[in-house]
């Protein structure tokens, strides 16, 4: 009998970016997620996966959907760098354009602006891809 492997995304990088942006401690994040500080530390360092119910607490705290949190994970700079090297397709282009739309709303030096923009900003504020003059290309 074949068994499907359980695939779990590692959200430690997103949690670290989120925590750093808010300027809160690991203990504060642990309380928010409903885990102990040592468990949170292992999650943030990629040594333990996070249960979706705990990730849902983050979504609830931000007032966003769990899907938006997962998408924010994909928009981290480290993931966008990988995505940019993948073969071109419509989904890849859409993700890169979404990230770029949020990056334009923040100072150029801000790391992970795509992910932070998605978590702290509004999708309504992004009206699609723009050219170098800031004009809509859609």
C-alpha positions as CSV (number, residue, x, y, z in Angstrom):
1,X,0.0,0.0,0.0
2,X,1.4,3.4,-1.0
3,X,1.1,6.3,1.4
4,X,1.2,9.9,0.5
5,X,3.9,11.9,2.1
6,X,2.8,14.8,4.1
7,X,3.9,18.1,2.6
8,X,4.4,21.0,5.0
9,X,5.5,24.4,4.1
10,X,8.1,26.0,6.3
11,X,6.7,29.3,7.5
12,X,9.6,30.2,9.8
13,X,11.0,32.8,7.4
14,X,7.6,34.6,7.1
15,X,7.1,34.5,10.9
16,X,10.6,36.0,11.4
17,X,9.9,38.8,8.9
18,X,6.5,39.5,10.5
19,X,7.9,39.5,14.0
20,X,10.8,41.7,13.0
21,X,8.5,44.2,11.2
22,X,6.3,44.5,14.4
23,X,9.3,44.6,16.7
24,X,7.9,42.0,19.0
25,X,9.7,39.2,20.9
26,X,9.6,35.4,20.1
27,X,7.6,35.1,23.3
28,X,5.0,37.5,22.0
29,X,4.7,35.6,18.8
30,X,4.5,32.3,20.7
31,X,1.5,33.7,22.7
32,X,-0.2,34.9,19.5
33,X,0.2,31.5,17.9
34,X,-0.7,29.5,21.0
35,X,2.6,27.7,21.3
36,X,5.5,27.8,23.8
37,X,8.5,30.1,23.2
38,X,10.8,27.1,22.6
39,X,8.4,25.6,20.1
40,X,8.1,29.0,18.4
41,X,11.8,29.3,18.2
42,X,12.1,25.9,16.4
43,X,9.3,26.9,14.0
44,X,11.0,30.2,13.2
45,X,14.4,28.5,12.7
46,X,12.8,25.9,10.3
47,X,13.3,23.0,12.7
48,X,9.6,22.4,13.2
49,X,6.6,22.9,11.0
50,X,3.6,25.0,12.1
51,X,0.1,23.6,12.4
52,X,-2.4,25.3,10.2
53,X,-4.6,26.1,13.2
54,X,-1.7,28.1,14.7
55,X,-1.1,29.8,11.4
56,X,-4.8,30.6,11.3
57,X,-4.3,32.6,14.5
58,X,-1.9,34.9,12.7
59,X,-4.4,35.3,9.9
60,X,-7.1,36.1,12.4
61,X,-4.8,38.6,14.2
62,X,-4.2,40.4,10.9
63,X,-7.8,40.2,9.8
64,X,-6.9,38.3,6.6
65,X,-7.5,34.8,5.2
66,X,-5.2,31.9,5.7
67,X,-4.7,31.9,1.9
68,X,-3.4,35.4,2.1
69,X,-0.8,34.4,4.8
70,X,0.3,31.5,2.5
71,X,0.5,33.8,-0.4
72,X,2.6,36.2,1.7
73,X,5.0,33.4,2.3
74,X,5.4,32.9,-1.5
75,X,6.1,36.7,-1.8
76,X,9.1,36.6,0.5
77,X,12.2,37.8,-1.3
78,X,13.9,34.4,-0.9
79,X,11.0,32.7,-2.6
80,X,10.6,35.3,-5.3
81,X,14.3,34.8,-6.2
82,X,13.6,31.1,-6.8
83,X,10.4,31.9,-8.6
84,X,12.1,34.4,-10.9
85,X,14.5,31.6,-12.1
86,X,11.6,29.2,-12.9
87,X,10.2,28.7,-16.4
88,X,7.8,31.4,-17.4
89,X,4.1,30.9,-17.1
90,X,1.0,32.9,-16.2
91,X,1.0,32.1,-12.5
92,X,4.7,32.9,-12.1
93,X,4.2,36.2,-13.9
94,X,1.2,37.0,-11.7
95,X,3.0,36.4,-8.5
96,X,6.0,38.4,-9.6
97,X,3.8,41.3,-10.7
98,X,1.8,41.2,-7.4
99,X,5.1,41.3,-5.4
100,X,6.3,44.2,-7.6
101,X,3.1,46.1,-7.1
102,X,3.6,46.0,-3.3
103,X,7.3,46.8,-3.6
104,X,6.5,50.0,-5.4
105,X,4.4,51.1,-2.3
106,X,7.3,50.8,0.1
107,X,10.9,52.3,0.2
108,X,13.2,50.6,-2.2
109,X,15.5,49.3,0.7
110,X,12.7,47.5,2.5
111,X,13.3,43.8,2.3
112,X,10.3,41.5,1.8
113,X,8.1,44.3,0.8
114,X,5.9,42.0,-1.3
115,X,5.1,39.8,1.7
116,X,4.7,42.7,4.1
117,X,2.5,44.6,1.7
118,X,0.2,41.7,1.4
119,X,-0.1,41.2,5.1
120,X,-0.3,44.9,6.1
121,X,-1.6,46.5,2.9
122,X,-4.6,46.2,0.7
123,X,-5.0,44.3,-2.5
124,X,-7.2,47.1,-3.6
125,X,-4.2,49.5,-3.5
126,X,-2.6,47.5,-6.2
127,X,-4.2,48.0,-9.6
128,X,-2.1,45.6,-11.6
129,X,1.3,45.9,-13.3
130,X,2.7,49.3,-14.1
131,X,5.3,50.5,-16.5
132,X,8.4,52.5,-15.5
133,X,6.2,55.7,-15.6
134,X,3.7,54.3,-13.2
135,X,1.0,53.8,-15.8
136,X,-1.2,50.8,-15.7
137,X,-0.3,48.1,-18.3
138,X,-3.6,46.3,-18.0
